[in-house]
């Protein structure tokens, strides 16, 4: 018997909705980056302001240009381009030439993001892809530096340009010249803009964890691998953790939703592999961009990790092979 009072509403999927959106997520990432951005502005003043402004403007214009050429709707409102531009700027030192920052941002947005299908389709982290691209292309565009050198603005000198970065001192084994752990943790003007304060990065990472934009698996596995390998190799573990781009990569780069694994198990494998690769780069090679190379390399293995760690389908029961006894050979009777 049909209940005539029962009224059902038939609608297309999705049936479960969330107030979360890409624009809100990108806004939270920018908020999480504000602490380390402010510390870099405090240390490097107009050098940092100019570099960040150049990267943000280039990111926005590049996305608009590629979207226009490919006849696609502009998506600047979602904030993803601005997040990439800010991350590119934070990966560079304050003395970086503006044309280098422009090229890195252009490659990151145009090639690594838009030409790969746009947001959600890129295989590699756009900010790191652009950062590493300019490292690989340095011999090619050296003449560009000569051409644009007169157009470089001058905001005054900064003494920290001439001193070795904590990562370089660590590689040289000059621990007596290394800044104290307290300085590295709170604020120290060494390396890139994002390498000025471990505390600021931890605050930003904690905010992303609180907002549930990232999980603990990737940061914890990266940090754990770095500390363990440093201890086993006789290196100072906390110096390796606080110097360079470990924390920026662990909380903001490796946890990129598109270029990281889906399952918790896959994330642990992904993060541990990044930490191992990073320490290999640091122990075997010079003070290179080990974190950036490690993340980009592992981005390429994400599809494989996802396949190996995929969850069973809802309601799926694995079929166990039947336990059958091997057939006995027939015995012929003899008279």
N, C-alpha and C positions, 0 to 999 in steps of 0.2 A: 504494500500500500504506500503510495507516494504522499509525503507530507507537503501539502500545498503552501504551508507557511515557511518552509525552508527555501531561502533564496541564496543562490550561489553566484558569485561574480567571477566570470572567466576573463583572465587577462594574460597577455604573453609574458614570458620570462624576461628579466629575473624577478622572482617572487620575494627574495630576501634583499632588502636594500639597506644601505649604510650612508650616514651623512658624510663619510669621508670622500674626498675628491683629490684629483691630482694637484689642483691649485692650492688646496689647504695643506697637502703634504709638502709641496715645495715651499710654501710659506714657513712651515715648521723647520725645514732644513735651513732656510736663511736665518731664522731666529736662532737655531742651534749654532750657526757659524758666527753670530754677532760677537760673542765673547772673545774669540781668538782674533777676529777682525779688529776689534777695538784695541787689543793689546798691540797688534802690528801697527796700527795708526799711532799709538802712543810712542812706539819706538822709532818709527821711520817717517812720521809726519807726512808731508806732502808727497814724498816719494811713493808711499803706500797708497795715498788717496788717488794720485794720478794713475798708477798701475791698475788699481781696482776699477776706476772709472773707464779706462780704455778697454778693459776686458768686458765689462758689462755692456758698453755701447757696441762693441764689435759683436758680441753674442746676439744682441737684439737685432742688429742690422743684418747679420748673416742669416739668421733664421727667416727674417722677412724676405730677403733676397732669394733664398733657395725655395721657399714656399711659393713665391711669385713665379719663379722660373718653372717649377714643376706643376704650376696651376693647382695648388692645394690651398685650402683655407688656412689663414694665419692662426697660429696657436700661441702667440706671444703671451696671451693672458694667463696661461697655465703656470708661468714662472719657471719652467724647466730650463729655458735658455739662460735666464739670469743666474740660476743656481750653477749651471756649468761655467758661465763666465766668472763668477765669484770663486769657484773652486780652481779654475785655471790661474787666476791671479794669486791665490793663496799658495799655489805650488811653486811660484817664482820668488826669487829674491828681490829685495826692494830696488836694487840697482839694475834690474833687467831692462833692456831697451824696449821701448814701446812697440816697435815693429815686430820684435820677437813675440811679444804677448799677443799682438794682433794676429799674427800668423798661426800661433798655437790655438787661439780661440776660433779662428776661421776654420781650421782643419777639424777641431773637435766638434763644432756645431754642424758645419757643412758636410764633411765626409763621414765622420764616425756616427753622426746622428741622423741627419736628414736624408742623405743618400742611401742609408741602410733601412729606410722606411719610416723614419720619424720616431717620436717618443714611444717606447715600448717594444721596438723592433731592433734596436742597436745591439750588436753582439759584444762590443767593447765599451768600457767606460769612456765617454766622450772627453772629459777633462784630461784624463791621463793619456788618452790616445793623442790628443793635441800636444800635450807636454812632451811626450816621447818623440813625436814626429819632428819637432823642431830640433831635438838633440840629434836625431839621425840625419837631418837636412842641413846641419850647420856648415859642412864643407861646400854645399851647393849654393847657399845664399849669402856667403861671406861678402860678396860684392854689394849686397843690399845694405850692409852695415856702413860701408864707405859712402854710399849714396845718401843715406838718411841721417848720417851722423850729425851734420849741421842742424838738423831739425829736432835734435834731442833737447828737451827743456832742462834747465839747471835749477835745482831746488836747494843747492848747497851740498857740501860734502857730508858724508857720514863715516865716522871712524871705524865702525864695525865692518865696513867693506874690506879693509885691509887685513883683518884678522882671520885666522883659520876657523872654520865652522866646528862645532862640537863633534860632528861626524868625522871630519877630516882628522881632528886631534885623536879621536878614538882609533881610527885606522892606523895612525902613526905610532900608537902606543904611548902617547904623551899624556898620561893620566894626571901627572902633576900640573899640567897646564889646563886641564879640563875645568870648566866651571863646576861649582858644587851642585850636588843633586837638588838642593833646595832652590838654587837659581834656575836650573833647568825645569824644575817642576812649576815654579811660580811664573817667572818671566825672564827670558834671556834673548838678546837680539842676535841669534845665530841661525844661519841658513835661510830658508824660505819664510814668507810672511806667516805661514801656518805653523812654523817651528819655533815660535816665540814664547809659547806657554802651553805646557802639558795640562795644567789645571784648567785652562780655558777650553781645551779640546775635550777633556773629561766632563766638564759641565755641559757642553753641547751634546756629547754622546749620551749622557744621562738623560737629557731632555728628549732625545729621539727614542730612547728606551722607554721612558715614561709615557710618551705619546704612542708607543707601540708601532712606530714606523720601522724599527729594526728589532731584531732579537739578539740575545746575548751570545749566540752560538759562534758567529764569525769573529767578533772582537775578542772573545775569550780564547778561542782556539789560536788566533794569530798571536796574541800576547803570550799565551802559554807556550807556544812553540818557540818564540823568540827567547823567553826567559830560560827554558830548558836547554836549548842548544847553546846559549851563551854560557850557562853554567858548565855544561859538558866540555866545552872548548876552552874553559879557563878565562873567558872574557867577563867583564863587569856587566851583569845582566840589567841592572837598572839604568846604566848609562846607555846601553843599546836600546832600551825601551823608550827613554825620554829624548834621546838625540835622533834627529832625522824625522822622517814622516811616518813612523809606525802608528801613532795614535790617530793622525789624520786619515791614513789609509784604513785602519781597523774600523773606525766608526763612520766615516763619511764616504769612502771610495769603494772598499770591498763589499760594503753592505748595499750597494746600489741594487734596487729591486729587480731591474731588468737583467743585469749581468751577473747575478749571483744565484746559487742553487735554491730550490724551492723547499726541500725537506730539511728538517733539523739535522739529520744524519749527514746529508749532503753538505750543509753549511759547515759542519764541524770538519769534514774532510777538506773542503775548499779553504777554510781559514788556516788549518794546520799546514796545508801545502804552501800557502802564501808565506807563512812564517818560516818554513824550512827554506824555501827559495830565497827569501830575503837574507837569511843568515849565511847562506852559501855565497850570495853576491857580496855581502859585507866581509866575509872571512877570506874569500879567494880573490876578489877584484878590489879595485880602489873604492873610494867613497862615492859610489855612483848612485843613480836614482833607483836603488834596489827595490824599494817598495812599489814604485810605479811599474817597473818591469815585471815584478812578481804577480801583481794583480792582473795586468794585461795578459800575461801568459796563462794564468788560471782562468781568465774569462773565456778563453778558447776551449777549455775543458768542461765548462758548465753543462752543455747538453749531454755529454757522456756521464757526468756525475749524476745528473737528474735521471738518466735512464737506469743507472745502477742502483739508485736509492729510491726509486719511485714507490709510492704506497700502493697497496692492492686496491682494486676498485671496491666501491661500497657494496657489501654483500658477497664479495668474491671469496670463494673457499678454494685454497690450493688443492689441486688433485694430486694425491699421492700415488706413486706407481704401485700396481698390484704386486703383491708378494707371491710369486708363483715359483714352485719348485722345478728345477730343471728335469726334463724328461729323461727317464732311465733308458739306456739302450736295450733293445730287445735281445733276450737271451735265447739262442737256439738250443733246443734239446737234442742231445745225441743219443742214439740207441746203443 
